[in-house]
Amino acid sequence: MPYGSWINDLPTGFFLTVHVAAFAIGAGFAWLAVKRDLTLLATAFSLFAVAELVYMTYHLDWTVFLFAHTIAEVLDLSAFVLVFAGAVYETVRKPASLEATR
């Protein structure tokens, strides 16, 4: 018996609750990033929120596990890259914009 098989005993509602909460967090951060004109971060958090929706398709029996998991992982990886790209961009851009105001 593989390690962690006990997770299969949890009801589907538990997993949907986890993914809905993660979706709400991602969508909330995306909304805040849009309000602050942080385009890369807004895109990253939007991709994360979409990945959570894709994960839910498996738990709702709309897709098979490997399909949903693969698509969601690609979205999560893209979001991960964009978060760091956005952070680096903001760090590099701020000193240049401060010098322009002097």
Secondary structure, 3 states (H helix, E strand, C coil): CCCCHHHHHCCHHHHHHHHHHHHHHHHHHHHHHHHCCCHHHHHHHHHHHHHHHHHHHHHCCCCCHHHHHHHHHHHHHHHHHHHHHHHHHHHHHHHHHHHHCC
